Amino acid sequence: MTLAQRQAIDTLWGKYCLQQGEVCDFAETFGRHAPIVLEIGFGNGESLAKTAQENPDKDYIGIEVHKPGVGNLLAQLERQGITNVRIFYHDAIEVLEKCIPAQSLSGIHLFFPDPWHKRKHHKRRIVRPSFVHLIAQKLVAGGYFHAATDWQHYAQYILKILMAADQFSNQSPSLDYCPRPEYRPLTKFEQRGLRLGHGVWDLVFKRH
Ligand SMILES: C[S@@+](CC[C@H](N)C(=O)[O-])C[C@H]1O[C@@H](n2cnc3c(N)ncnc32)[C@H](O)[C@@H]1O
């Protein structure tokens, strides 16, 4: 952890981080009624901070288990005066289960989840049928789930299990992948991958 991340954690935690374990009241948290978008595994928070800044009419909840990433996002929020983001430093599944009210989210973002390349580790992947069932409960009708990955096998797997879920419809006209929506900024990692000729697959599904 860098000194700046450590300082951000020491001084800004109470201002932006939410307590795990209680069901959130978003209107109270943000002091207004606005669409809520959840980002799972925001990494260093670069794209979450940018998206939140460009969409001041929405409120954002970020979840991350990597503390330096939380410190990084805290510092960015403060530096850039971003008021529409709150953070959970905790496991995303537990937060979804225990803290997010039913039918409260307008969108769920999952950008570049850990792919767990080896077959014997596939069971650690966050996207699985029980995850799809969980997010279906938390999204409002008409809300969306957006995943992006640079690992084709994972993209194919996400596609397969979401196509099998009757609560969702694929927003891709060809019923597979979508072009990157404008609200998803390109990360440095992704730009580097694209320069090296790697693919990226975006999947956008709407909750009925
Ligand atoms: C490959 S990184 C991608 C980070 C970021 N979304 C990006 O595009 O740069 C995956 C992130 O998901 C986080 N993560 C993995 N499992 C998680 C979980 N169960 N709950 C919350 N975050 C998780 C990891 O700590 C890591 O930062």
The ligand as a Gaussian input file, in Angstrom:
#p B3LYP/6-31G(d) Opt

LIG

0 1
 C       -9.021000      -8.450000     -12.346000
 S       -9.449000      -7.269000     -11.136000
 C      -10.345000      -6.056000     -12.097000
 C      -10.450000      -4.734000     -11.423000
 C      -11.229000      -3.634000     -12.152000
 N      -12.632000      -3.967000     -12.268000
 C      -10.629000      -3.325000     -13.504000
 O      -11.302000      -3.521000     -14.522000
 O       -9.486000      -2.862000     -13.572000
 C      -10.743000      -8.069000     -10.205000
 C      -11.049000      -7.346000      -8.906000
 O      -12.141000      -7.970000      -8.258000
 C      -11.896000      -7.985000      -6.860000
 N      -12.703000      -9.072000      -6.275000
 C      -12.550000     -10.396000      -6.506000
 N      -13.465000     -11.107000      -5.836000
 C      -14.222000     -10.202000      -5.146000
 C      -15.323000     -10.318000      -4.255000
 N      -15.838000     -11.519000      -3.943000
 N      -15.845000      -9.203000      -3.725000
 C      -15.326000      -7.977000      -4.051000
 N      -14.280000      -7.801000      -4.898000
 C      -13.741000      -8.894000      -5.434000
 C      -10.394000      -8.204000      -6.763000
 O       -9.871000      -7.770000      -5.524000
 C       -9.879000      -7.371000      -7.925000
 O       -9.569000      -6.055000      -7.556000

